[in-house]
Amino acid sequence: MSERAIGVVLSDVDGTQMIHGQRLPTPAVQAAAHGLRANGIPLLEVTGRSHALLRKLVVPLDLRDNLCTLDGGATVAHADSGEVVWSRWLSAERARAAVMGIGRFCTNIHFDMDSRSRDPQEVLQAVEENRVLADGAPSVFAIFGVEKGNQIIEALGQLPGIRHTPIMAYENSEELGCIQVVEADVDKHYGIVQMLRYAGLAGMRPLVIGDGRNDLPLFAAAGADGVKVAMDNANTPEELKDLADWVAPSVENDGFAVTMDRYELLVP
């Protein structure tokens, strides 16, 4: 592995910087993020979240004018303002097809903050009546009982032009799974390539850190000489750990902060 200095940190959010169900990262993680800024190392978030869900982290993690990759790789935006600099969103046709194809299996299916708070049947009705999704959507996010997983995968397999994440545990639940649907050529790696280009950081040696199957594309973005770190969470898949250069302590044990210290990224 190259000994070039790490020039940028690319981090997943949920399960990596934040404990599922918590509103903010722990003080140790917040301190580590501020330490990266003080040491001149950009911290770029790479997440399935929308900007509406990420913006509360701007001050705690000192993201300020940093770019971030959102919506599973479909959007690159300024972390503070939410201004979009690049996007590859689901067309209206594909977003509607995804919702109608799997909505009946879900306990929640959403594509924006309004649909996130609504019953799936209300969302399905709004789509059927063409009251929503006229302009497409960054992604479609579905939550469902794990027993519905095969039906979800089968239904999505019949839809052209889309890609979806593997089924993941929803907030570490043993009863609920989740999946995110995007355009066929979109994943976290794809979004990262665009983000680094717009940020002027292409070619910098990255440290990437994540905890889920949807972070396999994040690991791919590390390239040949980047550093790949997997969280040692209860639900972190073995395939991610096997690809990692190091397995960090769990999110409950501040693995993100421990990683930044281990790789000496907080010391000028």
C-alpha positions in Angstrom: 0.0 0.0 0.0 1.2 3.5 -0.8 2.7 5.6 2.0 1.3 8.8 0.5 -0.4 10.9 3.2 -4.1 10.6 3.5 -5.7 13.7 2.0 -9.4 13.2 2.5 -11.8 11.2 4.6 -14.9 9.7 3.0 -17.4 8.6 5.7 -20.7 6.9 5.9 -23.0 8.4 8.5 -25.5 6.0 10.1 -23.8 3.2 12.0 -20.4 4.8 11.4 -20.5 8.3 12.8 -23.9 8.0 14.5 -25.5 5.3 16.6 -28.8 4.3 15.0 -31.7 6.2 16.7 -29.5 8.9 18.1 -30.0 12.5 17.0 -26.3 13.5 17.0 -22.8 11.9 17.0 -21.1 11.4 20.3 -18.8 14.1 21.7 -15.8 12.0 20.8 -16.9 11.8 17.1 -17.7 15.5 17.0 -14.2 16.3 18.4 -12.6 14.0 15.8 -14.5 15.8 13.0 -13.3 19.2 14.3 -9.8 17.8 14.6 -9.8 16.8 10.9 -10.8 20.4 10.0 -8.0 21.8 12.2 -5.5 19.5 10.4 -6.7 20.6 7.0 -8.2 17.2 6.0 -11.6 17.4 4.4 -14.4 15.2 5.9 -16.8 14.4 3.1 -20.0 12.6 4.0 -21.2 9.7 1.8 -24.7 8.6 2.8 -28.1 7.4 1.7 -29.6 10.3 3.5 -31.1 13.4 1.9 -29.8 16.8 2.7 -32.9 17.4 4.9 -31.6 14.7 7.2 -27.9 15.6 6.9 -28.0 19.3 7.5 -28.4 18.9 11.3 -24.8 17.5 11.3 -23.2 20.5 9.6 -22.3 22.3 12.9 -21.6 19.2 15.1 -19.2 17.8 12.5 -17.9 21.1 11.3 -18.8 20.3 7.7 -19.4 24.0 6.6 -18.5 24.4 2.9 -17.6 20.7 2.4 -19.4 18.8 -0.4 -21.3 15.6 0.4 -22.6 12.7 -1.5 -26.3 12.1 -0.7 -29.2 9.8 -1.7 -27.0 6.8 -2.1 -24.8 8.5 -4.7 -27.5 10.3 -6.7 -26.7 13.8 -5.4 -23.6 15.9 -4.7 -24.4 19.0 -2.7 -22.9 21.6 -0.4 -23.3 20.3 3.2 -24.3 23.6 4.7 -26.6 25.1 2.0 -27.8 22.0 0.3 -27.1 23.6 -3.1 -26.8 20.7 -5.6 -23.7 20.8 -7.8 -24.4 17.4 -9.6 -27.2 14.9 -9.7 -28.4 11.7 -11.4 -31.9 11.2 -10.1 -34.6 8.6 -10.9 -36.8 9.7 -13.7 -40.5 10.2 -12.9 -41.4 7.0 -14.7 -38.8 4.9 -12.8 -39.6 6.4 -9.5 -43.3 5.8 -9.9 -42.6 2.2 -11.1 -40.5 1.5 -8.0 -43.1 2.8 -5.6 -45.9 1.0 -7.3 -43.9 -2.2 -7.6 -42.9 -2.6 -4.0 -45.1 -0.2 -2.0 -47.7 -2.8 -1.1 -45.0 -4.8 0.7 -43.6 -1.9 2.8 -44.3 -0.5 6.3 -42.8 2.8 4.9 -41.8 3.9 1.4 -40.6 7.4 0.7 -38.9 9.7 -1.8 -39.0 13.0 0.1 -39.7 14.3 3.6 -43.5 14.5 3.0 -43.8 10.9 1.9 -41.5 9.8 4.7 -44.2 10.7 7.2 -47.1 9.2 5.4 -48.7 5.7 5.4 -47.6 3.6 2.4 -51.2 3.4 1.2 -51.4 7.2 1.1 -48.2 7.3 -0.9 -49.4 4.7 -3.4 -52.6 6.6 -3.9 -50.8 9.9 -4.5 -48.6 8.1 -7.1 -51.6 6.5 -8.8 -53.3 9.8 -9.0 -50.2 11.5 -10.5 -50.1 14.0 -7.6 -46.4 13.4 -6.9 -43.1 12.5 -8.6 -43.8 14.7 -11.6 -40.1 15.6 -11.6 -38.7 12.2 -10.5 -36.8 11.8 -7.2 -33.2 11.3 -6.0 -34.1 7.8 -4.8 -36.8 5.6 -3.3 -36.2 4.3 0.2 -38.3 1.3 1.4 -38.7 -0.2 4.9 -40.4 -3.6 5.3 -40.7 -6.7 7.4 -37.8 -9.0 6.6 -40.2 -11.8 5.5 -41.1 -9.5 2.5 -37.5 -9.3 1.3 -37.7 -11.9 -1.5 -40.9 -10.3 -2.8 -39.2 -6.9 -2.8 -36.2 -8.2 -4.7 -38.4 -10.1 -7.2 -40.5 -7.0 -7.9 -37.5 -4.7 -8.4 -35.9 -7.3 -10.7 -38.7 -6.7 -13.1 -38.1 -3.0 -13.4 -35.6 -1.8 -16.1 -33.2 1.1 -15.6 -32.8 0.9 -11.8 -30.4 -0.3 -9.2 -30.9 -1.1 -5.6 -28.8 -1.7 -2.6 -28.7 -5.1 -0.9 -31.3 -5.6 1.8 -30.0 -4.1 5.0 -31.2 -4.2 8.6 -33.2 -1.1 9.4 -31.6 0.6 12.4 -30.2 -2.8 13.6 -33.6 -4.3 13.7 -34.0 -8.0 13.4 -37.5 -7.6 12.1 -37.2 -4.8 9.6 -35.2 -4.5 6.5 -34.6 -1.6 4.1 -33.5 -1.0 0.6 -32.7 2.1 -1.5 -33.6 2.3 -5.3 -31.6 4.6 -7.6 -30.9 5.0 -11.3 -29.1 2.0 -12.8 -25.6 3.6 -13.0 -25.7 5.2 -9.5 -24.1 4.0 -6.3 -21.9 5.6 -3.6 -18.7 5.1 -5.8 -20.3 6.9 -8.7 -21.3 9.8 -6.5 -17.9 10.0 -4.9 -16.2 10.3 -8.3 -18.4 13.3 -9.1 -17.9 14.8 -5.6 -14.1 14.6 -5.6 -14.0 16.2 -9.1 -16.2 19.1 -8.1 -14.3 19.5 -4.8 -10.9 19.5 -6.6 -9.8 16.5 -4.6 -9.5 13.9 -7.3 -6.2 12.0 -6.9 -6.0 12.6 -3.2 -5.4 9.5 -1.1 -8.6 8.7 0.8 -9.5 7.0 4.0 -13.0 5.5 3.6 -15.0 4.2 6.5 -18.4 2.4 6.6 -20.5 -0.3 8.2 -22.9 -1.8 5.7 -23.3 -3.7 2.4 -24.2 -0.4 0.7 -20.6 0.7 1.6 -19.0 -1.8 -0.7 -19.1 0.9 -3.4 -17.6 3.3 -0.9 -14.7 0.8 -0.4 -14.3 0.6 -4.2 -13.8 4.4 -4.2 -10.6 3.9 -2.1 -8.7 2.7 -5.1 -5.5 0.9 -5.0 -3.7 3.0 -2.3 -6.6 4.3 -0.2 -7.3 3.0 3.4 -10.5 1.0 3.9 -11.9 0.8 7.5 -15.0 -1.3 8.5 -16.9 -0.7 11.7 -17.1 -3.7 14.1 -20.8 -3.4 14.5 -23.1 -6.3 15.2 -24.6 -6.1 11.7 -21.5 -5.2 9.7 -21.2 -7.8 7.0 -18.1 -10.1 6.9 -17.6 -9.3 3.3 -16.9 -5.6 4.2 -14.6 -6.6 7.0 -12.7 -8.9 4.7 -12.0 -6.1 2.3 -10.9 -3.7 5.1 -7.4 -2.7 5.9 -8.5 -2.3 9.5 -11.7 -3.1 11.5 -12.5 -0.3 13.9 -14.4 -0.5 17.2 -18.1 -0.4 16.9 -20.1 2.8 16.6 -21.1 2.5 20.2 -17.4 2.6 21.1 -16.6 5.6 19.0 -14.9 3.7 16.2 -14.8 6.7 13.9 -12.9 8.8 16.4 -10.6 5.9 17.2 -9.8 5.5 13.5 -8.9 9.1 13.0 -6.6 8.9 16.0 -5.1 5.6 14.9 -4.2 7.0 11.4 -2.8 10.2 13.0 -5.2 12.4 11.2 -5.9 14.7 14.1 -2.3 15.8 14.7 -0.9 18.6 12.5 
